[in-house]
Amino acid sequence: MEPLWIEKSGHKCFAQVCCLYWVSGYEVFVLSAITVETNAWPIAVQDAEP
């Protein structure tokens, strides 16, 4: 299933749960406090577009 990207306050939100933040030129998924997946969700890092 393709992830639903939602633009929010300059950041991209994944399924309204994971927010995308720019860190050292990388996009890092950060879990929000509203999710029930406590430590079950690994941190994914993707190459950032120039």
C-alpha positions in Angstrom: 0.0 0.0 0.0 1.4 3.4 -1.0 2.0 5.7 2.0 -0.2 8.8 2.2 1.9 12.0 2.3 0.3 15.0 3.9 1.9 18.5 3.8 1.7 20.0 7.3 3.5 23.2 8.6 6.4 22.8 6.2 6.8 19.2 7.2 5.5 16.1 5.5 3.3 13.8 7.6 3.1 10.1 7.0 -0.3 8.7 7.6 -0.8 11.6 10.0 1.4 9.7 12.5 5.0 10.0 11.3 6.4 13.4 10.6 9.3 14.0 8.3 12.1 16.2 9.5 15.3 17.4 7.7 18.4 16.2 9.5 21.9 16.7 8.0 20.5 16.5 4.5 18.5 13.3 5.3 14.8 12.7 5.7 14.2 11.0 9.0 10.9 9.5 10.1 10.0 10.6 13.6 7.1 8.9 15.5 4.5 11.2 16.9 3.1 10.8 20.5 -0.3 10.0 19.1 0.8 6.6 17.7 0.3 3.4 19.6 3.3 1.8 18.0 5.7 2.6 20.8 9.1 0.9 20.0 7.8 -1.4 17.2 8.5 1.2 14.5 12.1 1.4 13.3 13.6 4.8 12.2 13.8 5.0 8.5 16.3 7.2 6.7 16.0 8.1 3.1 18.3 10.1 0.7 17.1 13.6 0.6 16.4 15.3 -2.7 18.9 18.1 -3.5 
